[in-house]
Amino acid sequence: QVELVESGGGSAQDGGSLTLSCVGSFYSEMTYSRRCMGWFRQIPGKEREGVAIVWTGRTGTTYYGDSVKGRFTISQDIAKKTVFLQMNNLEPGDTAMFYCAATKPVGNRCSFRSDDYFYWGQGTQVTVSS
């Protein structure tokens, strides 16, 4: 069982920035690596939306949802088994509960389907005001 703990949510103004962090209770760098780990977000009444995912470890391939490309950046600290989401140029439409998630890759890539993710954090709220 892997525990994911998020931090860094909060409030920002339109055009502002926030950084989210997610640390996973992986036993070692080896168990941390070669997974898909990243962020989904959810607005009440809507399905969870994939935001940004990274193939953990030295590969480091990243995947982004269309609505955040060019504004959000996902990165990782392999030694700390931590994934970060730098969110710039925030918009009121980014207001949501953000969840960290992790799973094994599907074939040679990472899925953006929330149903494919086994491990989830408790969520952290991001609120962007105009």
C-alpha positions as CSV (number, residue, x, y, z in Angstrom):
1,Q,0.0,0.0,0.0
2,V,1.3,3.4,-1.0
3,E,0.3,6.5,0.9
4,L,0.3,9.9,-1.0
5,V,0.3,13.1,1.0
6,E,-0.3,16.4,-0.8
7,S,0.5,19.9,0.4
8,G,0.6,23.4,-1.0
9,G,-3.0,24.2,-1.9
10,G,-4.6,27.4,-1.1
11,S,-5.9,30.6,-2.6
12,A,-4.5,32.8,-5.4
13,Q,-5.6,35.7,-7.6
14,D,-6.3,35.4,-11.3
15,G,-2.9,35.3,-12.9
16,G,-1.1,34.1,-9.7
17,S,0.9,31.0,-8.9
18,L,0.8,28.1,-6.5
19,T,2.9,25.0,-6.1
20,L,1.6,21.7,-5.0
21,S,3.7,18.8,-3.6
22,C,3.0,15.1,-3.2
23,V,5.3,12.7,-1.3
24,G,4.8,9.0,-1.7
25,S,5.6,6.4,0.9
26,F,7.5,4.3,-1.5
27,Y,10.0,1.9,0.1
28,S,12.9,2.9,-2.1
29,E,13.8,4.9,-5.2
30,M,13.5,1.7,-7.1
31,T,9.9,1.2,-6.1
32,Y,9.2,4.9,-6.7
33,S,10.6,4.7,-10.2
34,R,8.8,3.5,-13.4
35,R,5.3,4.5,-12.1
36,C,2.9,7.1,-13.3
37,M,2.3,9.8,-10.7
38,G,0.7,13.2,-10.8
39,W,-2.3,15.3,-10.4
40,F,-6.0,15.1,-11.1
41,R,-8.6,17.7,-10.2
42,Q,-12.3,17.7,-9.5
43,I,-15.1,20.2,-9.4
44,P,-18.2,19.1,-7.5
45,G,-20.6,17.3,-9.8
46,K,-18.0,16.7,-12.4
47,E,-15.6,13.8,-13.1
48,R,-11.9,13.9,-12.1
49,E,-9.8,15.5,-14.8
50,G,-6.2,14.6,-15.5
51,V,-4.0,17.6,-15.1
52,A,-0.4,16.5,-15.3
53,I,1.4,13.1,-14.9
54,V,5.1,12.2,-14.8
55,W,6.7,8.8,-15.5
56,T,8.7,8.6,-12.3
57,G,12.4,8.0,-12.2
58,R,15.1,8.8,-14.7
59,T,12.7,8.6,-17.7
60,G,10.7,11.6,-16.5
61,T,8.3,11.8,-19.4
62,T,5.6,14.2,-18.7
63,Y,2.0,14.4,-19.8
64,Y,-0.4,17.4,-19.6
65,G,-4.1,18.1,-20.0
66,D,-4.9,20.5,-22.8
67,S,-6.3,23.1,-20.4
68,V,-3.0,23.5,-18.5
69,K,-0.4,23.1,-21.2
70,G,2.0,26.1,-21.1
71,R,0.8,27.2,-17.6
72,F,1.5,24.2,-15.3
73,T,4.7,22.2,-15.0
74,I,5.1,18.9,-13.3
75,S,8.5,17.9,-11.9
76,Q,10.0,15.4,-9.4
77,D,12.6,14.9,-6.8
78,I,13.5,11.2,-7.1
79,A,15.5,11.0,-3.9
80,K,12.6,12.4,-1.9
81,K,10.0,10.4,-3.9
82,T,8.1,13.7,-4.4
83,V,6.2,15.1,-7.3
84,F,5.6,18.8,-7.7
85,L,3.1,20.8,-9.7
86,Q,4.0,24.4,-10.4
87,M,0.9,26.3,-11.5
88,N,1.4,29.7,-13.1
89,N,-1.0,32.1,-14.7
90,L,-3.9,30.6,-12.7
91,E,-7.4,31.2,-13.8
92,P,-10.7,31.1,-11.9
93,G,-11.5,28.0,-13.9
94,D,-8.6,26.2,-12.2
95,T,-10.6,26.3,-8.9
96,A,-10.9,22.6,-7.8
97,M,-9.9,20.0,-5.4
98,F,-6.5,18.7,-6.6
99,Y,-5.6,15.0,-6.0
100,C,-2.3,13.3,-6.2
101,A,-2.4,9.8,-7.7
102,A,-0.1,7.0,-8.7
103,T,-0.2,3.8,-10.6
104,K,1.8,1.5,-12.9
105,P,2.1,2.5,-16.5
106,V,-0.3,1.2,-19.1
107,G,1.9,-0.3,-21.8
108,N,4.6,2.3,-22.6
109,R,2.8,5.4,-21.5
110,C,0.9,6.9,-18.6
111,S,-2.9,6.9,-18.6
112,F,-4.9,10.0,-18.0
113,R,-7.9,8.0,-16.9
114,S,-8.6,8.3,-13.2
115,D,-10.0,4.7,-13.1
116,D,-6.4,3.5,-14.0
117,Y,-5.0,4.9,-10.8
118,F,-4.8,2.8,-7.6
119,Y,-3.3,5.2,-5.1
120,W,-4.8,8.5,-4.1
121,G,-4.0,11.3,-1.8
122,Q,-6.6,13.1,0.4
123,G,-6.8,16.1,-1.9
124,T,-5.9,19.8,-1.5
125,Q,-8.1,22.7,-2.4
126,V,-7.0,25.3,-4.9
127,T,-9.2,28.4,-5.2
128,V,-8.5,31.1,-7.8
129,S,-10.4,34.4,-7.5
130,S,-10.8,37.1,-10.2
